[in-house]
């Protein structure tokens, strides 16, 4: 739902058009807004909905990090330091614009990270 609210709807649709028909897809949302439900109806075959009560949510096995970085230009180095220090093999990184996604993708690939 966050991607939808940030203007990524067209990109989400494009991605679904390119996926193999038998691929398994997960859509995650704390609120499941109408746009997310529309995606499940339009692109998924017999989607299964798993609803979890807010008081039962767990982050077992998931490590989350928040680092307060004073200057924008320090963020990339801080992220790369985390990758080197923690030996991260998989991650989800949230940024707030499509332009930032493209920029970060280029920067991470130039440093030999798989994106």
Secondary structure, DSSP 8 states (H G I E B T S, - for coil): -HHHHTT-HHHHHHHHHHS-TT-------SS--HHHHHHHHHH-SS-------GGG---TT--------SSGGGHHHHHHHHHHHHT-SS-----SSHHHHHHHHHHHHHTT---
